[in-house]
Amino acid sequence: MTMSPGVKRPLEVDTSNTTTTTVISKQQPETPDKTIKVVTVTENERSPLKRRSPQASQYSSKRVCRLSPVQNVITEDRHYVSPLKIAVVCSSNQNRSMEAHQLLHKRGYNVASFGTGSSVKLPGASLDKPNVYSFNVSYEEQYRDLKAKDQAFYTQNGLLNMLDRNRRIKLRPERFQENKEEFDIIITCQERVFDQVLEDLTQRGGDMCKMAHVINVEIKDNHDDATLGAFVIHDLIREICNAEDYESQVEDIISKLETKKKQRFLYSPAFY
């Protein structure tokens, strides 16, 4: 959720009338030549990773890949602080991923957020009666529905405030498995979501041979932990984006942040 660089268009001549009109589209600077970087990833060359999930080995194989060129991306009339495309993923694209989405967006990163569940689930009046919505239902519709059901209750438990924040960021929740964008860094907020993301990328076949780095930052699904977790994700993204060669340094960055935060991360490379 990026505007493509402008391209030159040929002159268009309207000959429908006797008067000839020449329409010239506004020209924008051409995109600089793309730089191709070749990276070989083999199972034998990769050092053992204590952070990788037990399922991670099935997602790795020998590949020679062309990585996307690094470019400055412009949106909302401003440059992003990094050319890397970032995705944050939780189960329902409501609390944890949206808290991190908001923070990273404010700090100038090119970020999108997603869920991996089959539907969106929010707490209800009782544990056995959650509010269940399709991913196609907008945050605005969810907000109005809960407000109509019990405004005092859903204000007290923070859901209305959460949905109010979400509707100011984007229209509706999005499902990762249905999105076709390619991201450089994918941050998940739960180990189960981490496995679902890797499974989905594997099922896509990896034909594009585009590398993505998938990292799990475990965050409990409540408002306070979502806020704290968003700052951990921001610190991780900042270190990766500031690295001279993040692809060769990502494991060291993760290790240092694990020590600093006293928190264990999961990591695995994957391919589009």
Stockholm file with secondary structure:
# STOCKHOLM 1.0

chainA/1-272         MTMSPGVKRPLEVDTSNTTTTTVISKQQPETPDKTIKVVTVTENERSPLKRRSPQASQYSSKRVCRLSPVQNVITEDRHYVSPLKIAVVCSSNQNRSMEAHQLLHKRGYNVASFGTGSSVKLPGASLDKPNVYSFNVSYEEQYRDLKAKDQAFYTQNGLLNMLDRNRRIKLRPERFQENKEEFDIIITCQERVFDQVLEDLTQRGGDMCKMAHVINVEIKDNHDDATLGAFVIHDLIREICNAEDYESQVEDIISKLETKKKQRFLYSPAFY
#=GR chainA/1-272 SS CCCCCCCCCCCEEECSSSSCEEECCCCCCCCCCCCCCEEEECTTTSCCCTTSCTTGGGGCCCEEEECCCCCCCEETTEECSCSCEEEEEESSSSSHHHHHHHHHHHTTCEEEEEECSSSEEEEEEETTEEEEECTTSCHHHHHHHHHHHHHHHHHHTTHHHHHHHHHHHCSSCCBGGGCCCCCSEEEESSHHHHHHHHHHHHHTCCTTCCEEEEEEECCCSSHHHHHHHHHHHHHHHHHHHHSTTHHHHHHHHHHHHHHHHTCCEEEEEEEC
#=GC SS_cons         CCCCCCCCCCCEEECSSSSCEEECCCCCCCCCCCCCCEEEECTTTSCCCTTSCTTGGGGCCCEEEECCCCCCCEETTEECSCSCEEEEEESSSSSHHHHHHHHHHHTTCEEEEEECSSSEEEEEEETTEEEEECTTSCHHHHHHHHHHHHHHHHHHTTHHHHHHHHHHHCSSCCBGGGCCCCCSEEEESSHHHHHHHHHHHHHTCCTTCCEEEEEEECCCSSHHHHHHHHHHHHHHHHHHHHSTTHHHHHHHHHHHHHHHHTCCEEEEEEEC
//
